[in-house]
């Protein structure tokens, strides 16, 4: 087997082990399954030597299982459950503002250990790095998570977090604040959600319409949104004559963007794959989709083994990517779609259909429903999303310099946003 094939197979077996470990299957059962699989590969090795290599690589299954349980033992929380308790905790990500509450992600200070999601009143507002004294009752909230609802909070200090993260969150706050000043609330909410994944300004009615039309991914900061950002940065740098340095700047920008937007599983996946793609192009190497996916999945699982089974965004992101990268070319060939069509409608239709087909079983299992009719609004909206994000970022940065200049760019942005909202709202009536 070639080194690339060995790496892909080893990664696949390791991820399978992490998956089995996540399901809490007994170690003896996993060893028996591994032995049976290796034995089967050795039986086939009589005719083809590569099966012998697979028999050895199958040992990565128990290794993956061991790694999951090892990481679980290191991160085993020590959290006071049930009774009302007073504890000290730090805000570790940017607070999320919702319609009637403010959501904080807290990391407990000694003698306790672990992370807790706190649901609070909208005011007073808290920020990343705040050190808080919290009094409330912590409860389990599913998938190993913990939460506390509307506790009493006393601020003990500020600026206790990373300077880098504080700077990135501050930049994001300035840009989103600029858009709120030059756009109506509904349009600002749509633009900010598409650009930064912040859905706090999206009203419930429009959110329901997004779900009905299968366009929620437009505001979920998926791989598609990150790809638009990466391509935009590279085009901008090239236009400034910085083509040679565009690689370094692009990698730094993507890394900062992933951190600034909260580093969700889907954004991390897109960011890692974007960087790997840029590395391949810079070194004139062949870009192998399957090895890139395997390497990305391996990195993310090593970072957080719970992603594989317990993070729906992680699962949907990879399934959708497989649909676009693997199933879409197959459908284009079978349907003989040689050209992209007007405004790329054929390509958008094929990619949307492929992604929907791949995620449909999981969505049906998790939520009980999905709609293939989503292909139609996606065909109409996807071509304008790069322009929405372009004018969105230009308007946001311009608002920091001159509000009058920002309003000019916002005029074009409002036209595009109004078009997209109209398509979504109209489509929701028929679904």
N, C-alpha and C positions, 0 to 999 in steps of 0.2 A: 504494500500500500504506500501511496505517496504521503509525505509529511502532512500535507493539507487534509487528506482523507483521515489520517490518524488523529489529527487534532479535532476534526469535526466529530468523529465517532467517540473519542474520549469525552468531549464536552457533552455530547448527547447522553452518554451513559452516566456521567456525573450529575447532570440535571435530572435524569430519571431517578437517581438515588436520593437527591434532595426532595423530589416530588414524593417518593415513597416515605421518606422520613417525615415529611410534613403531614402525611396521613396517619402517622403514629402506628405504622405497621411494625410488628415485632422484628427484632434483629435476626432471629433464627429463620423466620419466613423469608426475609430478604436474602440471607445467605443461601438458603435452599433455592430460591429463584435464580440467583446469580450462578450457582453451581449448575443448575439445569440449563441455563442459557449458554454458559461456557461449554458444557458438554455437547449441546446441540451444534455450536460453532465448530468444535473439534471434529464432530462427525462429518460435517460438510467439508472440513479441511482436507479430507482424503482426496477430493477432486480439485480444490482451489486453495492455494496457500494463504490467501488473504483472510480466510475464515479463522486461521490459527491466530492471527493478530487480533481479530475481533474477540476471540476467546479470552485473550489476556486483557484487552481493554474493558471487557465486561466487569473487571474487578473495580472499575471506577464507580460502579453502582453502590456497593457498600461504603466506598469512600465518601460519596456524596451524602449518603444517609448519616454517616458519622459526623460529617462537617455540619449538617443541619443541627443535630443534637448538641454538638460541641458549642456552636454559636448560641443556641438556646440557653445552654447552661451558663454562658458568660453574661448574657443579657437578662438573666432571670430577675424579674422585678421584685422589689420589696416595697409594697404599697399598702397603706392602711385602708382596708376595705370595710364597708358597712357603717360603722359608727362615725359620728361627726368628729373630725380631727383637724387640728391646725398644723399646717406644714409650710415650708418655704420652698418656692419653686421659681424657675427662670423661664421667661418667654423665649422660645428657641426658634420660632419662625414668625414671619409677619402676620399679625392678627387678621382674621377674616371677618369682614363686616357683612352681616346678613340683614334681612328685612327688620327683624325684631330682636336680634341678638348679636353679640360679638364673640367670636370663637378664638380661644387662645390654645396654643400647643405648649404645654409646660413640661419642664424637666425638673424632677424633684431633687432637692439638695439633701445631703446626709442629715440624719441617719437613714432616710428613705432612699429608694432607687427606682427609676422608671420614668415613663412619660404618661401624662394625663391630658385629656382634652377638656378644657373648661368652657362652659357655655355661660356667658355673662350678659348683663344689660348693655345697651349701646354706649352708655356713658357712666363713668368716665372712660375715655379711650386709653388703651395701653399700646405699647410699642415693643418691637424686638429688643431684647436685652434687658427688659425691666425685671427687677428682682421683687417678688411679691410674697406676702404672707397670706396664705389662703386658709379659710375655715369653711369646711363643708364635708359632705359625705360622698366618698368615691365609690363608684359602682363599676362592675364589668360591663363593657358595651359591645361584646362580640369580637370574634377573631383575635382574642387576646388583648383587646384594647380596654382602656379605662377612661371614665369620664366623671365630671362633677358638674352639677347644674346650679347656676346662680349662687355661687358661694359668696361669703364676705371676704373682701380683698383689701389689704393694706399695702401700699407701695413702700418698699424698703430701699429702693435705689434704682438708678437708671444707667444705661450704657454699660451693661455687664456682658455684652456679647462681642462677637468678632467685629473689628473695625471694617473689614472688607464687606461683610454682609450688611452692616449698617449703612455703608456707602451705597451698595447696590439697591437696597430697599429704599433709601432716600432718593436715588435717581428715579426709581420706578414711581415713587409717590409724586415727585415733581412732574413727571410726564403725564401721569393719569390725572393729576390736578389740573394741568394745562388743558387737557381734552375736555374735562368737565366744565371749564369756563367758556369754551368756544362752541360746544355742542349741546343740543337738548339732551335731557336725561336719558331717554330711551336709546338715542343714537350713540351717545357717549358710552352707555353700558355695553352696547354691541361691539363698538370699536375696542374698548378696553379689554373685554373678555377675549376677543379674537387675538389681540396683541400680547396680552399678559396673563390670560387665564383667570382674571379676577371677575367673578360673576356677581359681585355684590350689587351692581346697579341693574341687573336683569330682573324685570318684574315677573311674577309667577305666570301670568297669562302668556307672555312671549316665550318663557321657558317651556311651557306645555306645548306651544306650537312648534318649537324646535324639536322636541321629542317626537311629536306626531309626524313631522316631515323627515325625520332621520337626519337632521342637520345639526344636532347637538355637538358633533365633533368640531364644528366651525368655531365654537367658543370654548372648547375644552383644551385648547393649546396642544393639539395632537402633533404627530410627526409632520403632517402637511404644513401646519403653520410654521414650525421650526424650519422646514426646508425653504419656505418663502423668505424667512429672515436671513438664512445663510446665503441664499442666492443673491438677495438684495445687497448684503454687505460686500460680497465679492464683486458684484457689478459696480458698486459705489467706489470701492478701492481701486478697481481697474481704471475707472474713469478719471481718477486722480493721479494716474501713472504709478500706482503702487502695486503693480501686478506681482513683482518679485516678493514683496513683503506681505502680500495679501494673505498668505497661508498663516503666518504667525498672528496677524491681526484677527483673522477669521476664527482661529482656534480660541484666542482669548475672548473674542466677542461671544462665541457660542457658549463657552464655559461660564462667562458672566451672566449671560441670558438665562441659562439653565438654573443657576443659583438664584438669580433675581426673581424668577417666576415660581420658586418653591420646590424645584427639583422633583416633580412628580414622576412616577414610573414612565409614563408615555413620553414626557419631555426628556428625561434622561436617556431613554432608548434612542430617540431621534437625535439628540445631541451627540451621543457616542458614535452612532452610525455616520453622522455627518462628518465628524472628525476623522473617522477611519476612511471615509470616501476621499476626503481631502488629502490624507496621507498617501493613499494609493495613487491619486492623480499626480501629486508632487513627485513621487518616486517612479512614475511611469510603470506602475505595477497593475496587474490584472485584478479587477475588483470582483471577488467572489461573494455573491449575495449570501449563499448558505453559510460560508465560514464567518462572514461579518455578523450575521444573525446569531450564530453559535457563540462567537466571541463576546458579543454584546450581552446576550443572555447570561453567559458565564460570569462576566464582570459584575452585572447587576445582582446576580444570585450570590456571588461571593460577598458583595457589599451588604445585601439583606436577603438571606435565604427565604424569608417569609413572602417575598414578592411572588414567587412561583405559584403558590396555591391561594394565598390570601389577598392578593391585590388584583382586583378586576381590571383596573386601568392597564396594568402590566400585561395581562392576558389578552385584552382586546387590542392593545397596541401592536403586539406581535402578530396576532391573527390577521389584523387588517393589513399589516405590512406584507405578510405572506400572500394575501389576496392580491394586492397591487403588484407585487414583484414577480409572483409565480403564476397565479391563476389568470391575471389580466392578459399577459402575452399569449397564453394558450387560447383564451376566448377570442382575442383579436385575430389569431391565425385561423381558428375554426370558422369565425364569422366573416373572415376575409375583409377586415377593416384596415385597409392599407393606408388610408390618409386619416388625419386627425379630425377632419370635419370643420365646419364653420365654428370659429372660436374654440376649437378643440372639443366640440360636444361629443364626438364619438369616443375620444380617449377618456374624457371625464365619465361618460356613461359606462364604459368598460371597467374603469378602475373602481367606480362606485359600486357597480354590480358585483365585482369580484370581492371587494372588501365586505359588502353586505352578506354575501354567500358564506364567507369564512367566519364572520362573527355571529351569524344567525343562530347556530346551535347553542353557543354559550349564552347569548342574550336571551334566547327562549328558556334555557335552563335557569338563568338567574332572575329574569324579570317576567317570564311568561309570555313574551310577545316581541315581535319585530315586524318591519314592513319593507317589502321590496319596492314599494311605490316611492321610496326615498330617492330612487334613481332620478326622478324627474326634477324635483327642486334642486338637487345637487348639480345636475347638468346646467341649470340656469344660473346658479350662484358661484360655483367653483371658478369659472373664468374671471370673475371680478374680484375674488379674494386677494390675489397679489396686489391689485391696485388699491383695495381698501387698506391693506396693511402698509403699503408704500405711503399713501397720503396720510394715513394715521400716524406713522412715525415722523414724517416730515412736519405735520401739523403740531405734534406733541413737542418736538424739539424746537420748532419755530416759536411756540408759545412761551418758551423759557426766555427767548431773545426779544421778541416783539409780538404783542397780541394782535396788532393790525396785520402783520405778515401772516400770522397763524390763521386768521379768519379767511384770508384769500385761499389758502390750501384747504381749509375746512369746507369751503363752498363745494369743491369737487368731491371731497370725502362725504359730505351729506347727500349728494346725488347718488353715490354708489351705495351708501348705507340704506337710503330710502328704497332703492331698487331691491336690495337683498331682503329687507324687512317685508316689503310688499309681497315678494315671491313666497316667503315663509308663511306669512299670515293667510295669503290666499290658498296656498297648498294645504294648510291645516284644515280648511273648511271641507276638503274632499277626502280627508283621511281619518 
